[in-house]
Amino acid sequence: MHNPYVNGLQYLINFQDKDIISMIYNDSWTKEVFVREPRERMLSSYLDKGLNDGFIMHMVNCKRTVKTFSEFLELAKQCPNAHWESQVRAPKYFYMKMMIGKMADISTFKEKLLTKIGVWNETVKCWLDSKDSENKSRSHAQNAGDKLLQYYNNTKLQDVIFEMFEDDYNVFNFERKYFDFNKNVDKAVNTVIS
């Protein structure tokens, strides 16, 4: 749903700098940003775009294929694209005046945002909970959240993400905590043994 032709929203890029500054400091405007934890976001980008040779081959100056997630991370460092660049797109201090929503808590954030702008009601809630809403917003979903441990199976890859997206972790207050592989191995072993 992040397509302005579909959602009808205007983005900061559509405005001149002086207008953006005016909006940021004007309390009558609702300012929000919706972000995703960088490890999950990069994995989703890899599964949706990195494994799509047609997408990568049509990128300017990046005409090559990637076979592994590690190769994709190297490509992402060299080939800018909105799907895998930092989510920090404005001066950092602007984010102090914004509502920050995170993918892991999307339902709560949607309700808070829509309540703030005065459009939350039972009809909106029912539509957001409907399959119609889910189908429109998840057409390219890769369920990366379910595959994190499969791809981030060591701390080295996580360190790469922590470094690449240092601004995202700082500005959006994402936790830099390694996935607990032992906990999930124990869970998998217990599941197999049971």
C-alpha positions as a Markdown table, in Angstrom:
| # | Residue | x | y | z |
|---|---|---|---|---|
| 1 | Met | 0.0 | 0.0 | 0.0 |
| 2 | His | 3.0 | 2.3 | -0.2 |
| 3 | Asn | 2.1 | 3.3 | -3.8 |
| 4 | Pro | 0.7 | 6.9 | -3.9 |
| 5 | Tyr | -1.4 | 6.0 | -7.0 |
| 6 | Val | -3.2 | 3.4 | -4.9 |
| 7 | Asn | -3.3 | 5.0 | -1.4 |
| 8 | Gly | -3.8 | 8.6 | -2.4 |
| 9 | Leu | -1.1 | 9.8 | 0.0 |
| 10 | Gln | 1.5 | 12.4 | -0.8 |
| 11 | Tyr | 5.0 | 12.0 | 0.4 |
| 12 | Leu | 7.6 | 14.5 | 1.5 |
| 13 | Ile | 9.4 | 14.1 | -1.8 |
| 14 | Asn | 6.4 | 15.7 | -3.5 |
| 15 | Phe | 7.0 | 19.0 | -1.7 |
| 16 | Gln | 9.6 | 21.7 | -1.8 |
| 17 | Asp | 12.1 | 22.0 | 1.1 |
| 18 | Lys | 10.6 | 25.2 | 2.5 |
| 19 | Asp | 7.1 | 23.5 | 2.6 |
| 20 | Ile | 8.5 | 20.4 | 4.3 |
| 21 | Ile | 10.1 | 22.5 | 7.0 |
| 22 | Ser | 6.9 | 24.4 | 7.5 |
| 23 | Met | 4.9 | 21.2 | 7.9 |
| 24 | Ile | 7.4 | 19.6 | 10.3 |
| 25 | Tyr | 7.1 | 22.5 | 12.7 |
| 26 | Asn | 3.4 | 23.1 | 12.3 |
| 27 | Asp | 1.5 | 21.1 | 14.9 |
| 28 | Ser | -1.7 | 21.1 | 12.7 |
| 29 | Trp | 0.0 | 18.5 | 10.4 |
| 30 | Thr | 0.1 | 14.8 | 11.5 |
| 31 | Lys | 3.6 | 13.5 | 10.9 |
| 32 | Glu | 4.2 | 9.8 | 11.0 |
| 33 | Val | 6.7 | 7.4 | 9.7 |
| 34 | Phe | 6.2 | 3.6 | 9.5 |
| 35 | Val | 9.4 | 1.5 | 9.7 |
| 36 | Arg | 10.4 | -2.1 | 9.7 |
| 37 | Glu | 13.2 | -3.7 | 11.7 |
| 38 | Pro | 16.2 | -3.6 | 9.3 |
| 39 | Arg | 17.1 | -7.4 | 9.5 |
| 40 | Glu | 13.5 | -8.3 | 8.5 |
| 41 | Arg | 13.3 | -5.6 | 5.9 |
| 42 | Met | 16.6 | -6.6 | 4.2 |
| 43 | Leu | 15.5 | -10.3 | 4.2 |
| 44 | Ser | 12.1 | -9.3 | 2.7 |
| 45 | Ser | 13.9 | -7.2 | 0.0 |
| 46 | Tyr | 16.2 | -10.2 | -0.8 |
| 47 | Leu | 13.3 | -12.6 | -1.1 |
| 48 | Asp | 11.1 | -10.2 | -3.1 |
| 49 | Lys | 13.7 | -8.3 | -5.2 |
| 50 | Gly | 17.1 | -10.0 | -4.8 |
| 51 | Leu | 15.9 | -13.4 | -6.0 |
| 52 | Asn | 14.1 | -11.7 | -8.9 |
| 53 | Asp | 16.9 | -11.6 | -11.6 |
| 54 | Gly | 14.6 | -9.4 | -13.7 |
| 55 | Phe | 14.4 | -6.7 | -11.0 |
| 56 | Ile | 18.1 | -6.6 | -10.3 |
| 57 | Met | 19.1 | -6.8 | -14.0 |
| 58 | His | 17.0 | -3.7 | -14.8 |
| 59 | Met | 18.7 | -1.6 | -12.1 |
| 60 | Val | 21.0 | 1.1 | -13.4 |
| 61 | Asn | 24.7 | 0.1 | -12.8 |
| 62 | Cys | 23.8 | -3.1 | -11.0 |
| 63 | Lys | 23.2 | -5.6 | -13.7 |
| 64 | Arg | 24.2 | -8.8 | -12.0 |
| 65 | Thr | 22.5 | -11.7 | -10.3 |
| 66 | Val | 22.9 | -12.7 | -6.7 |
| 67 | Lys | 22.8 | -16.3 | -5.5 |
| 68 | Thr | 23.0 | -15.8 | -1.7 |
| 69 | Phe | 21.8 | -13.5 | 0.9 |
| 70 | Ser | 25.4 | -12.4 | 1.7 |
| 71 | Glu | 25.8 | -11.5 | -2.0 |
| 72 | Phe | 22.6 | -9.5 | -1.8 |
| 73 | Leu | 23.9 | -7.5 | 1.2 |
| 74 | Glu | 27.0 | -6.6 | -0.8 |
| 75 | Leu | 24.9 | -5.5 | -3.8 |
| 76 | Ala | 22.7 | -3.4 | -1.5 |
| 77 | Lys | 25.8 | -1.5 | -0.3 |
| 78 | Gln | 26.8 | -0.6 | -3.8 |
| 79 | Cys | 23.4 | -0.2 | -5.6 |
| 80 | Pro | 21.0 | 2.3 | -4.0 |
| 81 | Asn | 17.3 | 1.4 | -4.0 |
| 82 | Ala | 14.4 | 2.5 | -1.9 |
| 83 | His | 13.6 | -1.1 | -0.9 |
| 84 | Trp | 16.9 | -1.5 | 1.0 |
| 85 | Glu | 18.3 | 2.0 | 1.7 |
| 86 | Ser | 18.1 | 3.4 | 5.2 |
| 87 | Gln | 14.6 | 4.4 | 6.4 |
| 88 | Val | 16.1 | 7.6 | 7.8 |
| 89 | Arg | 15.3 | 10.0 | 5.0 |
| 90 | Ala | 14.9 | 13.3 | 6.8 |
| 91 | Pro | 17.2 | 15.1 | 9.2 |
| 92 | Lys | 17.3 | 13.0 | 12.4 |
| 93 | Tyr | 15.8 | 15.7 | 14.6 |
| 94 | Phe | 12.6 | 15.8 | 12.5 |
| 95 | Tyr | 11.7 | 12.3 | 13.7 |
| 96 | Met | 11.3 | 13.7 | 17.3 |
| 97 | Lys | 8.1 | 15.4 | 16.1 |
| 98 | Met | 6.7 | 12.3 | 14.3 |
| 99 | Met | 4.7 | 9.3 | 15.3 |
| 100 | Ile | 6.9 | 6.3 | 14.6 |
| 101 | Gly | 5.1 | 3.0 | 13.8 |
| 102 | Lys | 6.8 | -0.3 | 13.6 |
| 103 | Met | 5.8 | -3.3 | 11.5 |
| 104 | Ala | 5.9 | -5.6 | 14.6 |
| 105 | Asp | 3.1 | -3.5 | 16.1 |
| 106 | Ile | 1.2 | -2.4 | 13.0 |
| 107 | Ser | -2.3 | -2.9 | 14.4 |
| 108 | Thr | -1.8 | -0.7 | 17.4 |
| 109 | Phe | -0.1 | 1.9 | 15.4 |
| 110 | Lys | -2.8 | 2.1 | 12.7 |
| 111 | Glu | -5.4 | 2.6 | 15.4 |
| 112 | Lys | -3.4 | 5.3 | 17.2 |
| 113 | Leu | -2.8 | 7.1 | 13.9 |
| 114 | Leu | -6.3 | 6.9 | 12.6 |
| 115 | Thr | -7.6 | 8.0 | 16.0 |
| 116 | Lys | -5.3 | 11.0 | 16.1 |
| 117 | Ile | -6.5 | 12.2 | 12.7 |
| 118 | Gly | -10.2 | 11.6 | 13.7 |
| 119 | Val | -11.2 | 8.8 | 11.3 |
| 120 | Trp | -11.1 | 5.7 | 13.6 |
| 121 | Asn | -14.4 | 4.0 | 13.9 |
| 122 | Glu | -16.0 | 0.6 | 13.8 |
| 123 | Thr | -16.3 | 0.7 | 10.0 |
| 124 | Val | -12.6 | 1.4 | 9.5 |
| 125 | Lys | -11.7 | -1.3 | 12.1 |
| 126 | Cys | -13.9 | -3.9 | 10.3 |
| 127 | Trp | -12.3 | -2.9 | 6.9 |
| 128 | Leu | -8.8 | -3.1 | 8.2 |
| 129 | Asp | -9.5 | -6.5 | 9.7 |
| 130 | Ser | -11.0 | -7.8 | 6.5 |
| 131 | Lys | -9.4 | -10.0 | 3.9 |
| 132 | Asp | -10.0 | -7.3 | 1.3 |
| 133 | Ser | -7.6 | -5.0 | 3.2 |
| 134 | Glu | -5.1 | -7.7 | 3.7 |
| 135 | Asn | -5.1 | -8.7 | 0.0 |
| 136 | Lys | -4.5 | -5.1 | -1.0 |
| 137 | Ser | -1.6 | -4.5 | 1.4 |
| 138 | Arg | 0.2 | -7.8 | 1.2 |
| 139 | Ser | 0.4 | -8.6 | -2.5 |
| 140 | His | 4.2 | -9.0 | -2.4 |
| 141 | Ala | 4.6 | -10.3 | 1.2 |
| 142 | Gln | 7.4 | -12.8 | 1.6 |
| 143 | Asn | 6.8 | -13.7 | 5.3 |
| 144 | Ala | 10.4 | -12.7 | 6.1 |
| 145 | Gly | 9.6 | -12.6 | 9.8 |
| 146 | Asp | 9.1 | -16.4 | 9.7 |
| 147 | Lys | 12.5 | -17.0 | 7.9 |
| 148 | Leu | 14.8 | -14.8 | 10.0 |
| 149 | Leu | 16.7 | -17.6 | 11.7 |
| 150 | Gln | 17.1 | -19.5 | 8.4 |
| 151 | Tyr | 19.0 | -16.6 | 6.9 |
| 152 | Tyr | 20.6 | -14.9 | 9.9 |
| 153 | Asn | 22.1 | -18.1 | 11.2 |
| 154 | Asn | 25.2 | -16.4 | 12.6 |
| 155 | Thr | 26.1 | -13.1 | 14.3 |
| 156 | Lys | 28.3 | -12.0 | 11.4 |
| 157 | Leu | 25.4 | -11.3 | 9.1 |
| 158 | Gln | 23.5 | -9.5 | 11.9 |
| 159 | Asp | 26.6 | -7.3 | 12.5 |
| 160 | Val | 26.6 | -6.3 | 8.8 |
| 161 | Ile | 23.0 | -5.1 | 9.2 |
| 162 | Phe | 23.7 | -3.4 | 12.5 |
| 163 | Glu | 26.5 | -1.4 | 10.7 |
| 164 | Met | 24.6 | -0.8 | 7.5 |
| 165 | Phe | 21.6 | 0.5 | 9.3 |
| 166 | Glu | 23.1 | 2.2 | 12.3 |
| 167 | Asp | 21.0 | 5.3 | 11.8 |
| 168 | Asp | 17.8 | 3.2 | 11.6 |
| 169 | Tyr | 18.6 | 1.5 | 14.9 |
| 170 | Asn | 19.4 | 4.8 | 16.6 |
| 171 | Val | 16.6 | 7.0 | 15.2 |
| 172 | Phe | 13.8 | 4.5 | 15.4 |
| 173 | Asn | 15.1 | 2.8 | 18.7 |
| 174 | Phe | 15.3 | -0.7 | 17.3 |
| 175 | Glu | 17.1 | -3.1 | 19.7 |
| 176 | Arg | 20.5 | -4.3 | 18.6 |
| 177 | Lys | 20.1 | -7.8 | 20.0 |
| 178 | Tyr | 21.3 | -11.0 | 18.4 |
| 179 | Phe | 18.7 | -13.6 | 17.7 |
| 180 | Asp | 18.8 | -16.4 | 20.3 |
| 181 | Phe | 19.8 | -19.4 | 18.2 |
| 182 | Asn | 20.0 | -21.8 | 21.2 |
| 183 | Lys | 16.5 | -21.0 | 22.3 |
| 184 | Asn | 15.2 | -21.8 | 18.9 |
| 185 | Val | 17.3 | -24.9 | 18.5 |
| 186 | Asp | 16.1 | -26.1 | 21.9 |
| 187 | Lys | 12.5 | -25.4 | 20.8 |
| 188 | Ala | 13.0 | -27.3 | 17.5 |
| 189 | Val | 14.6 | -30.3 | 19.3 |
| 190 | Asn | 11.8 | -30.4 | 21.9 |
| 191 | Thr | 9.3 | -30.2 | 19.0 |
| 192 | Val | 11.0 | -33.2 | 17.2 |
| 193 | Ile | 11.4 | -35.2 | 20.5 |
| 194 | Ser | 7.8 | -34.6 | 21.7 |
